[in-house]
Amino acid sequence: MEKRIFAVFLILFGSIFVSHEVFAAWTQAKGHCYNSLGLSYYKTTAKFTTLHRDSEENLTTTSGETFKDKAEEFNSTKIGYYGECGITDTLTGIGSFWWDWQRSNDTMRYAGEDGPSGIGDITLGLRYNLSQNLMGSGALMSVQADVKIPEAYKYKHPLFNLSQGDGQYDTTLLLQFGRGLGKGYAVFNIGYKYRFENDEFDPQTFKPSDEFKMSLSGGYAITSWLSLTGGLDWRDTVGNADVSDEMVVRSYETGLRKSTAKSELIRDTFALEQDELSGNIGLQFNIMPKWQTVISYTRDFSGGGYFKTSNNAFGETFAINLIYVN
């Protein structure tokens, strides 16, 4: 019996509640902070995949045309914190962490439990303002670097168990552009994420693919107390994922075939090469001058051409954030 735990739903672990790229590019004034406490609920019952199977569920190819397929239900409820604080007027420190409760039909079937819960990956970073008025355009430009730290939880063997994260360090470098537009604003981000090798079960190791990232987001003040926010996020795999021979051999215990095991691990079981196009929309309520509430909805799209979702979960996230700015 096939026992492997599908990990494709882990793709949203890099996003916390509502995409904070909506608020990026600007740095916080020295001594001032942006604090966001959030609650989110994520659910998926489908995936976009390049794996094709015949009528008897035998794998025929791992590199076919992307299509939407059913998947075991997975949901995740998170509560956590995202913050930015001005170290100087041009340098801002960034940090985030969350507590996650997961529930997976796969783990219920094969392990007899709902799924893990606890603190997930911690992210720390810096944003530096390069220009307040780029070439006289009125737009600002900043650079941001952050690192994802997987040290707050016990990482379990990914062939047989779920964990609160994917167990290895990632680092991201972003170039950010922002501009005020009357009653609104717009932000454009472009960057690269380098993903380190996961050697927790050395010599059974794997390395997720590096990624190119782009996002376009913004907001508009409808009234003095209500604003509309939204954005599009896209990430594209570089295609340099790898799995060690020892991990491939271990995967035979889960029912994978020798001829396709490595490719199936990369594109499905471990979800190491993902393309994703997602969008979010939200309402921001200005409760008091320093307090705000944001209600948001995020979902994945199939997309098309170069901008598409592939070997990735099809998920939806509902979130609410309480924000305090001092």
C-alpha positions as CSV (number, residue, x, y, z in Angstrom):
1,M,0.0,0.0,0.0
2,E,1.3,3.4,-0.9
3,K,2.2,5.2,2.4
4,R,3.9,8.4,1.3
5,I,2.7,11.7,2.7
6,F,2.1,14.2,-0.1
7,A,3.8,17.5,0.7
8,V,2.6,19.7,-2.1
9,F,0.4,21.7,0.3
10,L,3.5,23.0,2.1
11,I,4.0,25.6,-0.7
12,L,2.3,28.4,1.3
13,F,4.5,28.2,4.3
14,G,6.5,31.2,3.0
15,S,3.4,33.3,3.1
16,I,2.0,34.5,6.4
17,F,-1.7,35.3,6.5
18,V,-1.9,38.2,4.1
19,S,1.0,39.0,1.8
20,H,3.0,41.7,3.6
21,E,4.5,42.6,0.2
22,V,1.5,44.9,0.0
23,F,3.2,47.1,2.6
24,A,6.8,46.6,1.4
25,A,9.3,49.0,-0.2
26,W,8.8,51.8,2.3
27,T,11.1,51.7,5.4
28,Q,9.8,52.5,8.9
29,A,11.0,55.8,10.5
30,K,13.7,55.3,13.2
31,G,12.2,54.0,16.4
32,H,8.8,53.3,14.8
33,C,7.2,49.9,14.2
34,Y,4.6,48.1,12.2
35,N,3.0,45.2,14.1
36,S,0.6,42.7,12.7
37,L,-1.1,39.9,14.7
38,G,-2.9,37.5,12.3
39,L,-5.2,34.5,12.1
40,S,-5.6,32.6,8.9
41,Y,-7.3,29.4,7.6
42,Y,-5.9,27.6,4.5
43,K,-7.6,24.7,2.7
44,T,-6.8,22.7,-0.4
45,T,-8.5,19.7,-2.0
46,A,-6.8,19.9,-5.5
47,K,-3.5,20.5,-7.1
48,F,-2.0,21.5,-10.5
49,T,0.3,18.7,-11.6
50,T,2.3,17.5,-14.5
51,L,2.0,13.8,-13.4
52,H,-0.3,11.8,-15.6
53,R,-1.7,8.3,-14.7
54,D,-3.7,5.8,-16.6
55,S,-7.1,4.4,-15.7
56,E,-5.6,2.0,-13.2
57,E,-3.6,4.9,-11.5
58,N,-0.3,3.8,-12.9
59,L,2.1,6.7,-13.5
60,T,2.7,7.2,-17.2
61,T,4.7,10.5,-17.2
62,T,5.9,13.1,-14.7
63,S,6.4,15.9,-17.3
64,G,3.0,16.1,-19.1
65,E,0.8,19.1,-19.6
66,T,-0.2,20.8,-16.4
67,F,-3.8,20.0,-15.3
68,K,-5.9,20.3,-12.2
69,D,-6.3,17.1,-10.3
70,K,-7.9,16.1,-7.0
71,A,-5.8,15.8,-3.9
72,E,-6.3,14.7,-0.3
73,E,-7.8,17.5,1.8
74,F,-5.4,19.5,3.9
75,N,-6.1,22.5,6.0
76,S,-3.9,24.7,8.2
77,T,-4.9,27.2,10.9
78,K,-2.2,29.7,11.8
79,I,-1.9,32.5,14.4
80,G,1.3,34.6,14.3
81,Y,3.1,37.8,14.3
82,Y,4.7,39.9,11.5
83,G,6.7,43.1,12.4
84,E,8.8,45.8,11.0
85,C,10.9,48.3,13.1
86,G,13.0,51.3,12.0
87,I,16.6,50.9,13.0
88,T,17.4,54.1,11.1
89,D,15.2,56.1,8.8
90,T,16.5,54.1,5.9
91,L,17.0,50.7,7.5
92,T,14.2,48.5,8.8
93,G,14.4,45.2,10.6
94,I,11.8,42.5,9.7
95,G,10.6,39.5,11.6
96,S,7.8,36.9,11.6
97,F,6.8,33.7,13.3
98,W,3.6,31.7,13.6
99,W,1.9,28.8,15.4
100,D,0.3,26.3,13.0
101,W,-2.4,23.6,13.5
102,Q,-2.5,21.2,10.5
103,R,-5.0,18.6,9.5
104,S,-4.4,16.1,6.7
105,N,-6.4,13.2,5.3
106,D,-3.1,11.5,4.4
107,T,-1.8,11.6,8.0
108,M,-5.1,10.5,9.3
109,R,-5.1,7.5,6.9
110,Y,-1.5,6.4,7.3
111,A,-0.4,7.7,10.7
112,G,-3.6,7.8,12.6
113,E,-3.2,11.4,13.6
114,D,-4.5,14.8,12.4
115,G,-1.1,16.4,11.7
116,P,1.5,18.4,13.5
117,S,1.1,21.6,15.4
118,G,3.5,24.1,16.8
119,I,5.8,26.9,15.9
120,G,6.9,26.9,12.2
121,D,9.6,28.6,10.3
122,I,10.9,32.0,11.6
123,T,11.8,34.7,9.2
124,L,14.3,37.6,9.9
125,G,15.3,40.2,7.4
126,L,16.4,43.8,6.6
127,R,15.1,46.4,4.2
128,Y,17.2,49.3,3.1
129,N,16.0,52.4,1.2
130,L,18.2,53.1,-1.8
131,S,16.3,56.1,-3.2
132,Q,13.3,58.2,-2.2
133,N,12.8,59.6,-5.7
134,L,14.2,57.3,-8.3
135,M,15.4,59.3,-11.3
136,G,12.8,62.0,-10.5
137,S,9.9,59.6,-11.0
138,G,8.4,60.0,-7.5
139,A,8.9,56.3,-6.9
140,L,11.1,55.0,-4.2
141,M,13.4,51.9,-4.4
142,S,14.5,49.6,-1.6
143,V,16.4,46.3,-1.3
144,Q,15.4,43.6,1.1
145,A,17.1,40.4,2.2
146,D,15.6,37.8,4.5
147,V,16.4,34.3,5.8
148,K,13.9,31.6,6.8
149,I,15.1,29.7,9.9
150,P,13.8,26.2,10.5
151,E,15.1,25.7,14.0
152,A,11.9,26.1,16.1
153,Y,10.4,22.6,15.4
154,K,11.5,19.0,15.0
155,Y,11.7,18.1,11.4
156,K,10.4,14.5,10.7
157,H,11.2,12.3,7.8
158,P,9.3,13.8,4.8
159,L,8.5,10.4,3.2
160,F,6.4,9.4,6.3
161,N,5.5,12.4,8.3
162,L,4.4,16.0,8.1
163,S,6.3,18.9,9.8
164,Q,5.6,22.5,10.5
165,G,8.0,23.5,7.6
166,D,10.2,22.1,5.0
167,G,13.2,21.8,7.3
168,Q,15.9,23.8,5.4
169,Y,17.1,27.4,5.3
170,D,16.1,29.7,2.5
171,T,17.3,33.2,1.8
172,T,15.6,35.8,-0.5
173,L,16.9,39.0,-2.1
174,L,14.2,41.5,-3.3
175,L,14.4,44.8,-5.2
176,Q,11.3,46.8,-4.3
177,F,9.7,49.8,-5.9
178,G,6.8,51.8,-4.4
179,R,4.9,55.0,-5.3
180,G,2.0,56.9,-3.9
181,L,-0.9,57.4,-6.4
182,G,-3.4,60.0,-5.1
183,K,-5.5,58.1,-2.6
184,G,-3.6,54.9,-3.2
185,Y,-0.2,53.3,-3.6
186,A,1.4,50.6,-5.8
187,V,4.3,48.3,-5.0
188,F,6.4,46.1,-7.4
189,N,8.8,43.5,-6.2
190,I,11.3,41.4,-8.1
191,G,13.8,38.9,-6.6
192,Y,15.5,35.6,-6.2
193,K,15.1,32.9,-3.5
194,Y,18.1,30.6,-2.9
195,R,17.1,27.3,-1.1
196,F,19.7,25.3,0.8
197,E,20.0,21.5,0.9
198,N,18.0,19.6,3.5
199,D,20.4,17.2,5.2
200,E,18.4,16.4,8.3
201,F,18.5,12.7,7.4
202,D,21.9,12.6,5.6
203,P,22.7,10.8,3.3
204,Q,19.0,10.9,2.5
205,T,19.0,14.5,1.4
206,F,17.1,16.8,-1.0
207,K,17.4,20.3,-2.3
208,P,14.4,22.4,-3.3
209,S,14.7,24.4,-6.5
210,D,15.7,28.1,-6.3
211,E,13.0,30.5,-7.4
212,F,12.4,33.8,-9.3
213,K,9.8,35.9,-7.6
214,M,7.6,38.9,-8.7
215,S,4.7,40.6,-7.2
216,L,2.5,43.6,-8.0
217,S,0.3,45.0,-5.2
218,G,-1.4,48.1,-4.0
219,G,-4.2,49.8,-2.2
220,Y,-6.8,52.6,-2.5
221,A,-8.6,54.6,0.2
222,I,-12.3,54.4,-0.5
223,T,-13.2,56.5,2.5
224,S,-11.2,57.8,5.5
225,W,-11.9,54.6,7.4
226,L,-12.0,51.9,4.6
227,S,-9.4,50.9,2.0
228,L,-9.3,48.2,-0.7
229,T,-6.0,46.2,-1.0
230,G,-5.0,43.6,-3.5
231,G,-2.1,42.0,-5.3
232,L,-0.7,39.3,-7.6
233,D,2.2,37.1,-6.7
234,W,4.2,34.9,-9.0
235,R,7.1,32.6,-8.5
236,D,8.9,30.4,-11.0
237,T,11.1,27.5,-10.4
238,V,14.7,27.6,-11.6
239,G,14.6,23.8,-12.1
240,N,17.7,22.9,-10.0
241,A,16.0,20.7,-7.4
242,D,17.8,17.4,-6.5
243,V,17.2,14.3,-4.4
244,S,20.0,12.0,-3.3
245,D,20.2,8.4,-4.5
246,E,19.8,7.2,-0.9
247,M,16.5,9.1,-0.6
248,V,15.3,7.7,-3.9
249,V,16.0,4.1,-2.7
250,R,14.2,4.8,0.6
251,S,11.2,6.0,-1.3
252,Y,10.7,2.5,-2.7
253,E,9.2,1.6,0.7
254,T,6.3,4.0,-0.1
255,G,5.5,2.3,-3.4
256,L,7.4,4.5,-5.9
257,R,8.8,2.8,-9.0
258,K,12.5,2.8,-9.6
259,S,12.1,4.2,-13.1
260,T,10.2,7.4,-12.0
261,A,10.9,7.7,-8.3
262,K,13.3,10.6,-8.4
263,S,11.2,12.7,-10.7
264,E,8.0,11.9,-8.7
265,L,9.8,12.9,-5.5
266,I,10.8,16.3,-7.0
267,R,7.5,17.2,-8.7
268,D,5.0,15.7,-6.4
269,T,5.9,14.0,-3.1
270,F,8.3,16.7,-1.9
271,A,7.0,19.4,-4.3
272,L,10.6,20.7,-4.9
273,E,9.9,22.5,-8.2
274,Q,6.8,24.7,-8.1
275,D,5.4,27.4,-10.2
276,E,2.7,29.5,-8.6
277,L,0.4,32.4,-9.6
278,S,-1.8,33.7,-6.8
279,G,-3.9,36.7,-6.1
280,N,-5.3,38.4,-2.9
281,I,-7.9,41.0,-2.2
282,G,-8.6,42.6,1.1
283,L,-10.5,45.3,3.1
284,Q,-8.6,47.5,5.5
285,F,-10.5,49.2,8.3
286,N,-8.9,52.1,10.0
287,I,-10.2,51.7,13.6
288,M,-8.2,54.5,15.2
289,P,-5.1,56.5,13.9
290,K,-2.7,53.7,15.0
291,W,-5.0,50.7,14.7
292,Q,-6.2,48.9,11.6
293,T,-7.9,45.6,10.8
294,V,-7.4,43.8,7.5
295,I,-9.7,41.0,6.2
296,S,-8.3,39.2,3.2
297,Y,-8.8,36.4,0.7
298,T,-6.0,34.7,-1.2
299,R,-6.3,31.9,-3.9
300,D,-4.2,30.2,-6.5
301,F,-4.9,30.6,-10.2
302,S,-4.1,28.2,-13.1
303,G,-2.7,31.1,-15.1
304,G,-1.3,30.5,-18.6
305,G,1.9,30.5,-20.6
306,Y,4.9,31.5,-18.6
307,F,2.8,32.8,-15.7
308,K,1.0,29.7,-14.4
309,T,0.7,27.4,-11.5
310,S,2.3,23.9,-11.9
311,N,3.2,21.1,-9.5
312,N,1.6,23.1,-6.7
313,A,-1.5,22.9,-4.6
314,F,-4.7,24.8,-5.5
315,G,-5.5,26.5,-2.2
316,E,-7.6,29.3,-0.6
317,T,-6.7,31.3,2.4
318,F,-9.0,33.4,4.6
319,A,-7.3,35.8,7.0
320,I,-7.8,38.6,9.5
321,N,-5.0,40.8,10.8
322,L,-5.0,43.3,13.6
323,I,-2.3,46.0,13.0
324,Y,-0.8,48.5,15.3
325,V,1.6,51.2,14.0
326,N,3.6,53.4,16.4
